[in-house]
Amino acid sequence: MADDIAVEPASERKRPPISKYTLLRVFAELRMWWRESVVEQTDHAATIERVRGESLLTSRYIFMTAMSAGIAILGLLLSSPAVVIGAMLLSPLMSPIIGLGFALATGDADWLRRCGKALAVGSIFAILFCALIVVASPLQTVTEEIAARTRPNLFDLLVALFSAMAGGYAVIRGREGTIVGVAIATALMPPLAVVGFGLATMNGTVFGGALGLFVTNLVTIALTAAVMARIYGYRTGLTERQSRLQSLVIVTVFVVLAVPLGFSLRQIAWEANGQRIVNQEITDAFSARARVEQPVVNWDAEPVTIAASVFTPEFSSSANTDVARALERRLGEAVSVSIDQFQVGTDPGAAEQAALAQARAREQAEATERQISSLAQRLALVAGVERKDVLVDRENQRAIATARPLPGLTLAGYRQLESRIAVDTPGWKIELRPPLAALPSLGLEDGAPSESAEQALDLIGWAASRTGVGVELEGPAPATQDIAEKLSAKASSVTTKVTPNAESVRASWTTRAQ
């Protein structure tokens, strides 16, 4: 009988379902472990005191805000990521935002109000300070660093969320060094600086986009800090009903932020996919030996405009029409295509070589343009004028600026400034037109110009050639006439006045600039 009994294999036996009571027990044990091993080991009072002291409005906070804002806007204008990161490291706005979150968690209305005041004052001050710098700056173009902070999306919210969780943990567990990394990740000051840029240049798109990114980071960090504080058991003066309402509000705010940012991310993803489709269709329109440069697509135009350069052994007369038709079918948008075709040899690699040559030429042209911009900026600086007041003649490689009078600076000083710039820019003719400062006298030895007089004469000739102003010479007849002949090659006009008993030749300006 025993042999007739079938034994079910262990692998085929049905495991009993996990009881909901078992799950509840596990959850209760985890909750008890968290409370005893984590929450009760946290020094809540010390953390609150530390966060409260660092999150209020102080003179140090305003000073650090000004320094961070100044560094941020200069880095954005120069499109220098390294400088922008330097502004992030200061992170003055992080403290009141973290304090805002802890005040929400503990239900401290007075602390919440004071943190809000510090945050509002610091933000407005940073915006106005950056706007002032932009107004005074000759650089007011939208750089890549500025443009990168004008389109917030869902990923920005997630970055702020994870960074705020790390920041909240660092504050609670006493690891403030992590805050530096959080400050770099969330980048509070750069978008605020871009808001100032948009205000100064009256650019509503830049202003609104950067403000949206700043608000996203601010709200996410504050609310996440509040949630972290609640998880770690920071006591609240709110009732149970108020706590539930607060939790509901936090979740609602995250959802409200996520919806428009999600649409923004969807648009960015669509454009990225569209760029891939554009590259593919243009490449397919030509032979395998052709080389397509990265197409430039303006998605905001109506219709969408696409411009590209193609190096090909064979021209395609219908390329624009064929590519436009294919893209309209795949993108579902009206497009306008403009493809510049450059014929190259039929040898293998000819298209790549032509593309490389164009890239090198473009890089050289950009480098030359940067050199010219730097030259004009330096010349404007030494002349004490604005960049727009510097005349740059690219064809003849000539740069001219009329200097403002600087107290204590002589004509020799202006000439030395011109020489310094000329040495650093070989091949360019630099002309710094000095103000009509007093001309030096020309000493005489035995009735002839002395060695120092020759140097002074050279300086007068330089000043006269730069200003276009006539010079009058007054002194004994032979020496004055000799000096006038030497000076006539540089000055627009030279007049003489004989003073027989003079021991030197006095020089002065006579006519207005021509």
PyMOL commands that set and color helices and strands:
alter all, ss='L'
color gray80, all
select helices_A, chain A and resi 2-4+10-12+20-39+44-54+59-77+81-90+94-106+109-136+144-147+154-172+178-186+189-201+204-231+240-284+319-331+350-383+387-389+411-424+451-467+477-487
alter helices_A, ss='H'
color red, helices_A
select strands_A, chain A and resi 291-292+296-298+304-312+335-343+391-393+398-402+429-433+442-445+448-449+471-475+494-498+504-509
alter strands_A, ss='S'
color yellow, strands_A
deselect
rebuild
show_as cartoon
